[in-house]
Amino acid sequence: MAKSSPRASESKPRPRKGPESEAPAHAGKHLHQIAATLGFLVLQASPHKEAKNPDKIRFLSKFGFDRYQIAAIIDSTPGTVSKEQSVLRASKEKEEEAAE
């Protein structure tokens, strides 16, 4: 009977080393800046450019921006954005209940 060496059966693939495997520590900051810039550009190109903040918040939320990103884009605070998102959700739920 041939025994397999325990080492061979327990071998794991080695992680690749190189630029694609190691993200720089500042990558998160750059991604946040890119997201904020993209949100600003989307807002400027939309009809919501001159809208009030609740409309801008609704618009940017649909694009998947979080409250911190939206706050940076519209020059507000995350707390204000969160409160407005809550109000928008409540009004949407009322509309859905009325439709039933």
Secondary structure, 3 states (H helix, E strand, C coil): CCCCCHHHHCCCCCCCCCCCCCCCCCHHHHHHHHHHHHHHHHHHCCHHHHCCHHHHHHHHHHCCCCHHHHHHHHCCCHHHHHHHHHHHHHHHHHHHHHHC
